[in-house]
Amino acid sequence: MGAVDLRHVKIRRNKRILIFILGLAFFIFSLFAVLVDWRVRPMIETYGNNQAITSATLAINHAVESVLSNLSVDYGDLAAVTKDNEGKILSVETDTGNMNILKSAVSKAVLEQLEQQKVQKIDIPLGSLVGGLLTGRGPNITIKVPMNSTVETSYKNLFESAGINQTRHEITLEVKVIIYTVIQGESTATEVDTGFTIADSIIVGEVPNWMVGRY
């Protein structure tokens, strides 16, 4: 009877030891996971945001160049200068219809480019996770980062002196993309702003002072 009880005591003790070891192992693993996440998360965010900005910039450039090449836009398509009988400039009016067509085409082209890059693959050298002398060394760890974007386009007009009785009128298309990246469950918004000169011309004649500058 005593031998049986002793065996049960040993079994219960061994179970308690096993449970303790498993609990300790789980605690150590959880602590290690937290430390790794604390170390890796900022690095993944940095790599992810940089990759997203690079991809968005390339997408914007490619889309705008493609649209401008296909539409063959020149200054006369977007603006008209009105003068009086003495050659004095009365107004410079932009063609809202053509400008809206161009804005719409650019926005659509940029979104199509970004749609093809909704998931960014980021390669991080294994040594970079350790840091120190190992930074940038070792095999790469590939991490996928989902990316969504919104696009806003607008125009800016710049009038500046180009000589005696001459004014340069520059029309700039401003493209703003807001990129939303999801990294380890957290969403981050990053803004990319790019400007493109889409048309310019030298206007001969006296330009009213209120037109000089950017609006």
C-alpha positions in Angstrom: 0.0 0.0 0.0 2.8 2.4 0.9 4.7 1.5 -2.3 1.5 2.4 -4.3 1.1 5.7 -2.5 4.7 6.5 -3.0 4.4 5.9 -6.7 1.4 8.2 -6.9 3.3 10.9 -5.0 6.2 10.6 -7.5 3.8 10.8 -10.4 2.1 13.9 -9.0 5.5 15.5 -8.3 6.7 14.7 -11.8 3.5 16.3 -13.2 4.1 19.4 -11.2 7.7 19.6 -12.3 6.6 19.1 -16.0 3.9 21.8 -15.6 6.5 24.1 -14.0 9.0 23.5 -16.8 6.4 24.0 -19.5 5.2 27.2 -17.9 8.7 28.5 -17.5 9.4 27.6 -21.2 6.3 29.4 -22.3 7.2 32.4 -20.2 10.7 32.5 -21.7 9.4 32.1 -25.2 6.8 34.9 -24.7 9.5 37.2 -23.3 11.7 36.4 -26.2 8.9 37.1 -28.7 8.2 40.4 -27.0 11.9 41.4 -27.1 12.2 40.3 -30.8 9.0 42.3 -31.6 10.4 45.3 -29.7 13.6 45.1 -31.7 12.2 44.2 -35.1 9.0 46.3 -35.3 10.7 49.7 -35.8 13.1 48.2 -38.4 10.2 46.7 -40.3 8.3 50.0 -40.2 11.4 51.9 -41.5 12.0 49.4 -44.3 8.3 49.2 -45.1 7.7 53.0 -45.2 10.9 53.6 -47.3 9.8 50.9 -49.8 6.3 52.3 -50.0 7.6 55.8 -50.6 10.0 54.6 -53.3 7.2 52.5 -55.0 4.7 55.4 -54.9 7.2 57.9 -56.3 8.1 55.6 -59.2 4.4 54.9 -59.8 3.6 58.7 -59.9 6.5 59.5 -62.2 5.6 56.6 -64.6 1.9 57.5 -64.6 2.3 61.2 -65.2 4.9 60.7 -68.0 2.7 58.2 -69.7 -0.4 60.5 -69.5 1.5 63.6 -70.7 3.0 61.6 -73.6 -0.4 60.2 -74.7 -2.3 63.5 -74.4 0.5 65.7 -75.9 -0.6 68.7 -73.8 0.8 72.1 -74.6 0.3 75.6 -73.1 -2.4 76.6 -75.6 -4.5 73.6 -74.4 -4.5 74.8 -70.8 -4.4 78.6 -70.9 -5.4 81.6 -73.0 -4.0 85.1 -72.7 -6.4 88.1 -73.3 -4.9 91.5 -74.3 -6.3 94.9 -75.0 -5.7 96.9 -78.2 -2.5 98.3 -76.8 -1.1 94.9 -76.0 -1.6 95.2 -72.3 -2.5 91.8 -70.7 -6.0 91.8 -69.3 -6.2 88.2 -68.1 -4.7 84.8 -68.3 -7.5 82.2 -68.1 -7.0 78.5 -67.7 -9.2 76.0 -69.6 -11.0 74.3 -66.7 -12.4 71.5 -68.9 -9.0 70.4 -70.3 -7.3 70.7 -66.9 -10.0 68.5 -65.3 -9.5 65.9 -68.0 -5.8 65.9 -67.4 -6.2 65.7 -63.6 -8.7 62.8 -64.0 -6.4 60.9 -66.4 -3.4 61.3 -64.1 -5.3 60.3 -60.9 -6.6 57.2 -62.7 -3.1 56.3 -64.1 -1.5 56.7 -60.7 -4.1 54.5 -58.9 -3.7 51.8 -61.6 0.1 51.8 -61.0 -0.3 51.7 -57.2 -2.9 48.9 -57.5 -0.2 46.7 -59.0 1.9 47.2 -55.9 -0.7 46.6 -53.2 1.7 44.2 -51.4 5.3 45.2 -51.0 8.0 42.6 -50.4 10.7 43.8 -48.1 14.0 42.1 -47.8 15.8 42.6 -44.4 19.3 41.2 -43.9 19.2 38.8 -40.9 22.2 40.5 -39.4 20.3 43.8 -39.2 18.0 42.3 -36.6 21.0 41.7 -34.4 22.7 45.0 -35.1 26.3 46.1 -34.6 28.9 44.7 -37.0 26.3 42.3 -38.4 24.1 45.0 -39.8 23.4 44.5 -43.5 24.9 41.0 -43.5 23.5 37.5 -43.8 20.6 36.1 -45.8 17.5 38.2 -46.3 14.2 37.7 -44.5 11.3 38.6 -46.8 8.3 40.3 -45.2 5.1 41.2 -47.0 3.6 44.6 -46.3 0.0 45.5 -47.5 -0.3 49.0 -49.0 -3.3 51.1 -49.9 -3.3 54.6 -51.3 -5.3 57.6 -52.1 -4.5 60.2 -54.8 -5.2 64.0 -54.9 -4.2 66.2 -57.8 -4.3 70.0 -58.1 -2.8 72.8 -60.2 -0.5 75.7 -59.3 0.2 78.7 -61.5 3.5 80.6 -61.3 4.2 84.0 -62.9 7.7 85.3 -62.8 9.7 88.0 -64.6 11.6 86.7 -67.6 12.9 90.1 -68.8 11.7 93.5 -69.8 7.9 93.3 -70.4 8.1 89.5 -70.4 6.6 87.1 -67.9 7.0 83.4 -67.7 3.8 81.5 -66.9 4.3 78.0 -65.5 1.5 75.5 -64.9 2.4 72.8 -62.4 0.4 69.6 -61.6 0.7 68.7 -58.0 0.2 65.0 -57.2 -0.2 64.0 -53.5 -0.4 60.3 -52.6 -1.2 59.1 -49.1 0.1 55.6 -48.5 -1.4 53.4 -45.8 0.9 50.5 -44.9 -0.1 47.8 -42.4 2.8 46.5 -40.5 2.3 43.9 -37.8 -1.3 44.9 -37.3 -0.6 48.7 -37.2 -1.5 51.1 -40.0 0.8 53.9 -40.8 0.1 56.8 -43.2 2.9 58.4 -45.3 2.5 61.3 -47.7 4.3 61.6 -51.0 4.1 65.0 -52.8 5.4 65.5 -56.3 5.1 68.4 -58.7 5.3 68.3 -62.5 5.6 71.3 -64.9 3.1 70.4 -67.6 3.1 73.6 -69.6 4.9 77.0 -69.6 5.1 80.0 -71.9 6.7 83.4 -72.1 4.0 86.1 -72.2 5.0 89.3 -73.9 3.4 92.4 -72.4 2.8 94.0 -69.1 1.3 91.6 -66.6 -0.8 93.0 -63.7 1.0 93.0 -60.4 -1.6 90.9 -58.7 -0.8 88.0 -61.1 2.9 87.9 -60.3 3.6 85.0 -58.0 2.0 81.6 -57.4 -1.7 80.9 -56.9 
